[in-house]
Amino acid sequence: MAKLKEVKLKITAVKKTKQITKAMNMVAASKLRGCQTRMEGFRPYATKFAEVLGSLSERAGEEASPLLVPREEVKKVLIVVCTSDRGLCGGFNTNLVEKARVFAKEKAGQGAEVSYVNFGKKGRDWCRKRGLSIVNEYVGIVGAKFDFSIAMVSGQRLIGAFLEGEYDEVYVIYSKFVSMARQTPLVKQLLPIPPVEKAESVEDAPYLPEHICEPSPAELLSEMLPKNVYVQLYNALLETSTSEHAARMAAMDNATKACNDMIGSLTLAYNKARQSTITAELMDIVGGAEALKG
């Protein structure tokens, strides 16, 4: 049976851990509300922007902009990996990193050279440990307050590198916020800008209105295509940031429940050890009294 002092020290340590996990849960919940509001406000804009752009590019054709033209041979691929800067959020970063690993392996199997741009320390550390090629890194953005300028600056670098022929394709891997209990890692192609997916049958096809444009669609595309990259990248960062706080909130809630279970089992062990000690002391007293009588 464990000593009383050892069990008591363990109970104290678990209680302190519980205070930390409970506080982190509350902090994550407060940050989640702000991130979720921004994400839900921007998501319809990003969806509609891509819809309008798809309608314009379909009428203008691929010759309207080099950002629409796929390369004949894909030799170099750039992957933008969005992860968090901190841990303690369950399998959030592990799922994103695994998605990046599988996707990079698929591209490498096709004969492409893969490089990385990292948003977040966890993705950067993963690349460094494996000696992967890191083109750029952005730390302290995901999970914090950031504005559209972050996506614009990084998007301009991506577009410039693509137009200069440094990369043939650019993808972003991020976590889509589905619900508090579910965050799904996704891969989205940024460059060349993919066409709008069409339904297999006319009945399944959604209604896509034909937008009236002034000036011509080709002239509008030269302005809107770069902005589409910024919009999709910013939306990916918002989704990842919201997913991080939701994952951390769930992880800390589970950790708090585990602490409660440990405190209960340790308290039971403490009571048993205390009872055994008292019983042993009583037996010594009774034994001593009987010896004196004899």
DRENGU-483949 format. One record per residue (C-alpha): residue in one letter; x, y, z. Coordinates in pm, whole numbers, padded with zeros to 5 digits, always signed. Example, Ala and Ser with C-alpha at 12.3 -4.5 7.8 and 13.67 -1.06 7.14 Angstrom:
2
A+01230-00450+00780S+01367-00106+00714
***
This chain:
294
M+00000+00000+00000A+00132+00345-00094K+00242+00577+00182L-00004+00847+00290K+00236+01132+00211E+00301+01007-00144V-00070+00974-00224K-00144+01316-00074L+00129+01476-00289K-00015+01312-00600I-00363+01443-00519T-00225+01796-00475A-00036+01774-00806V-00343+01652-00997K-00557+01930-00846K-00306+02191-00968T-00309+02033-01314K-00688+02048-01311Q-00677+02421-01235I-00448+02475-01534T-00658+02270-01777K-00977+02439-01661A-00823+02784-01708M-00696+02691-02057N-01042+02563-02146M-01194+02898-02048V-00930+03094-02243A-00985+02879-02553A-01363+02927-02523S-01329+03305-02506K-01094+03316-02807L-01314+03076-03000R-01612+03308-02991G-01423+03590-03160C-01258+03367-03422Q-01582+03188-03502T-01765+03518-03555R-01498+03638-03799M-01489+03304-03980E-01867+03278-04019G-01879+03637-04143F-01607+03580-04405R-01699+03229-04526P-02001+03336-04741Y-01791+03612-04898A-01513+03367-04993T-01766+03122-05139K-01945+03389-05343F-01617+03539-05459A-01506+03202-05598E-01846+03154-05762V-01839+03491-05941L-01479+03436-06043G-01562+03094-06185S-01842+03243-06391L-01610+03511-06531S-01319+03277-06603E-01548+03033-06785R-01654+03306-07027A-01312+03465-07064G-01120+03139-07114E-00776+03034-06991E-00601+03281-07222A-00737+03567-07009S-00471+03524-06739P-00160+03308-06680L-00298+03231-06333L-00564+03012-06497V-00335+02812-06725P-00219+02474-06587R+00140+02376-06663E+00200+02098-06914E+00442+01928-06678V+00436+01965-06299K+00794+01953-06171K+00778+02176-05863V+00495+02193-05609L+00460+02435-05318I+00246+02335-05019V+00124+02596-04770V+00071+02416-04438C-00146+02591-04175T-00091+02463-03820S-00092+02615-03471D+00197+02766-03277R+00115+02580-02956G+00022+02226-02864L-00226+02092-02607C-00503+02072-02867G-00540+01697-02910G-00469+01553-03254F-00527+01884-03434N-00169+01940-03556T-00103+01568-03602N-00394+01539-03846L-00278+01840-04047V+00081+01721-04063E-00030+01371-04164K-00245+01522-04441A+00057+01718-04566R+00280+01410-04550V+00040+01192-04750F-00024+01464-05010A+00348+01541-05049K+00422+01170-05090E+00159+01151-05364K+00311+01447-05550A+00664+01314-05506G+00547+00982-05650Q+00441+01173-05961G+00795+01307-05997A+00744+01654-05848E+00981+01836-05613V+00790+01954-05304S+00862+02268-05098Y+00676+02417-04802V+00548+02746-04664N+00452+02715-04298F+00196+02910-04098G+00258+02803-03737K+00546+02654-03537K+00417+02298-03537G+00427+02264-03915R+00764+02438-03930D+00913+02207-03665W+00781+01905-03852C+00952+02020-04171R+01278+02096-03989K+01294+01756-03819R+01263+01580-04153G+01497+01815-04339L+01228+01932-04582S+01264+02241-04799I+01107+02544-04626V+01059+02849-04851N+00900+03077-04593E+00750+03065-04244Y+00500+03276-04053V+00490+03240-03675G+00246+03394-03427I-00043+03434-03672V-00272+03129-03645G-00465+03142-03319A-00401+03515-03274K-00570+03824-03413F-00462+03890-03771D-00599+04095-04059F-00628+04056-04436S-00285+04209-04497I-00118+03886-04382A-00291+03690-04659M-00223+03967-04910V+00153+03982-04844S+00200+03605-04847G-00035+03569-05147Q+00165+03822-05349R+00482+03618-05288L+00306+03300-05399I+00172+03460-05717G+00511+03616-05799A+00690+03281-05756F+00427+03105-05969L+00446+03358-06253E+00826+03344-06255G+00809+02968-06296E+00953+02875-05957Y+00651+02651-05892D+00405+02478-06120E+00132+02427-05859V+00052+02579-05520Y-00173+02413-05262V-00288+02506-04912I-00356+02251-04637Y-00579+02378-04358S-00839+02262-04106K-01202+02331-04192F-01424+02405-03893V-01729+02178-03918S-01845+02177-03557M-01709+02198-03203A-01633+01826-03212R-01515+01800-03572Q-01238+01977-03764T-01146+01831-04103P-00803+01870-04272L-00847+01978-04635V-00626+02035-04940K-00718+02322-05173Q-00543+02424-05492L-00450+02793-05501L-00249+02815-05825P-00321+02774-06105I-00672+02874-06006P-00890+02566-06069P-01214+02591-06269V-01552+02568-06101E-01656+02206-06052K-01952+02114-06270A-02219+01862-06178E-02244+01541-06382S-02609+01599-06474V-02815+01910-06539E-03056+01822-06258D-02776+01813-05999A-02612+02134-06122P-02665+02438-05897Y-02799+02759-06043L-02511+02982-06152P-02632+03326-06258E-02457+03500-06547H-02306+03817-06408I-02318+04139-06609C-01969+04288-06610E-01822+04626-06692P-01556+04637-06824S-01510+04300-06998P-01462+03975-06802A-01100+03953-06920E-01017+04296-06775L-01193+04215-06448L-01008+03887-06414S-00669+04059-06416E-00776+04240-06099M-00985+03970-05933L-00769+03661-05982P-00489+03774-05748K-00749+03881-05492N-00905+03536-05510V-00574+03387-05392Y-00568+03633-05099V-00932+03559-05013Q-00891+03180-05017L-00569+03199-04814Y-00727+03432-04557N-01030+03204-04533A-00799+02904-04473L-00622+03090-04191L-00955+03185-04029E-01082+02827-04052T-00760+02689-03903S-00755+02944-03622T-01116+02864-03524S-01049+02490-03546E-00744+02524-03321H-00938+02691-03041A-01222+02437-03072A-00975+02147-03060R-00792+02293-02759M-01120+02356-02579A-01225+01992-02630A-00880+01862-02531M-00871+02066-02210D-01225+01959-02124N-01122+01594-02160A-00810+01661-01953T-01018+01818-01675K-01248+01515-01669A-00944+01285-01654C-00812+01487-01358N-01142+01444-01177D-01124+01068-01232M-00765+01056-01106I-00852+01262-00798G-01136+01021-00721S-00917+00710-00753L-00630+00871-00558T-00868+00981-00280L-00995+00623-00255A-00635+00497-00236Y-00557+00760+00028N-00853+00655+00243K-00756+00289+00214A-00396+00366+00311R-00517+00581+00602Q-00748+00305+00726S-00467+00049+00701T-00236+00278+00901I-00500+00335+01172T-00575-00038+01189A-00205-00120+01222E-00164+00139+01500L-00469+00002+01686M-00332-00349+01657D-00002-00231+01806I-00184-00061+02094V-00403-00366+02163G-00101-00594+02138G+00095-00377+02381A-00197-00367+02629E-00234-00746+02617A+00140-00785+02672L+00123-00560+02980K-00168-00763+03118G+00026-01083+03073
***
